[in-house]
Amino acid sequence: EEKFYRDSFAEVDLDAIHYNVRQMRGRLPEKTGVYAVVKANGYGHGDIQVARTAIEAGAERLAVALLDEAFRLRKVGITVPILVMGYTRPEDALLAARENITVTVYQKEWIERVKDTGETPLHVHLKLDTGMGRIGVRSETEMESVLSALRSTENVQLTGVFTHFATADEGDLSHYREQNERLARLLEYFGESWSGEVDVHTGNSAAGMRFPGHMFQYVRFGIGMYGLYPSGEVKEERPIDLQPAFSLHSTLIHVKKLEEGEPISYGATYRTDQGEWIGTVPFGYADGWIRKLQGMEVLVNGKRCEIVGRICMDQFMVRLDEYYPTGTEVVLIGRQEDEEIEMDEVADYVDTINYEIPCLITGRVPRIFKRNNEVISTSHRLQHPLV
Ligand SMILES: Cc1ncc(COP(=O)(O)O)c(CNc2conc2O)c1O
């Protein structure tokens, strides 16, 4: 049990992760498997615990963004196939091969630089850019040059081909259709060379939930696994039921009653009305609660209380509806009594998307993992300083 010494923490409900993977699996046809996308420390939820839970729930494979993230999972004994979806340095490809980690290719030169690595086969998936405009092969000619470079190497084995949708979560599906048409053309061309020998996977959570019959061999399930919908449209459609896994908790460490006009925090941007109760919460922008969240509400005793005055590095202040003793629980994200602050509400308040909020919560905030409502472990960066 890893101790921590400030009553501020994130709680990750692994039962929700399990439930969400089961919901996605239930939505998909038998022939389509699930990559659990655990990049960025599991979208801020904790990559190792989420990965283990997703595998238990039936996810066959894992997807990350960097080779470093794949090594972390291998290091704790996770053996299922792992795909690094982003760029890997050619000189590191041999390390990936030794750890049985699949990397992503989309440049002829990259294959030529990797080519002379040694004995162990390197598995690669070919990335097609059908309209995301990020990384990937875009044309038949590019495709041909990458495939010919692959054909002329024995130790680099093509085991998959994939693309990523930019608008699968939107109301207007014209670009989504355009991407699928480009994909069909490229796959058709591709089909002469390796039909049936490689896995094809295209969908993220939105595509997987909305168009489960069109997902080829795998869905790369990210945001939905964490119990969040990729967009307002998909949340509205609710193709599958999801349970949010992440909640954020703190406490009151100071409570005071102030006179009229007393200033709160840096810049004295807020002054109290007569007789206001002000609480101090040990959570600040160095924990990822960015300064733009001034004015957002948090829950105290099931009541919505406004963050007043500027958010500091390690603390912020709230206007309470009445006196509460120090130690009273504060909920920043999640339920308290019959109130709830959803991830979407926090994201809307700072004009971003729900994906970004848990990623913002820094390593200074311990993650407590729960199964069947029991704490099974705690992960905490300050326990293992990264530097
Ligand atoms: C290549 C790729 N596949 C699958 C996913 C999972 O998508 P989902 O979380 O919508 O299911 C992502 C998420 N990538 C990102 C999510 O936010 N910004 C990104 O670049 C991705 O980049």
The ligand as a Gaussian input file, in Angstrom:
#p B3LYP/6-31G(d) Opt

LIG

0 1
 C       -4.287000       6.213000     -33.754000
 C       -5.319000       6.226000     -32.670000
 N       -6.156000       5.174000     -32.550000
 C       -7.112000       5.150000     -31.593000
 C       -7.249000       6.172000     -30.690000
 C       -8.344000       6.080000     -29.642000
 O       -9.322000       7.043000     -29.910000
 P      -10.519000       7.236000     -28.853000
 O       -9.882000       7.630000     -27.563000
 O      -11.373000       8.313000     -29.455000
 O      -11.209000       5.886000     -28.773000
 C       -6.399000       7.289000     -30.774000
 C       -6.597000       8.416000     -29.802000
 N       -5.861000       9.585000     -30.073000
 C       -6.169000      10.747000     -29.494000
 C       -7.106000      11.027000     -28.562000
 O       -7.021000      12.371000     -28.327000
 N       -6.076000      12.924000     -29.108000
 C       -5.534000      11.943000     -29.819000
 O       -4.587000      12.060000     -30.693000
 C       -5.406000       7.320000     -31.776000
 O       -4.552000       8.363000     -31.916000

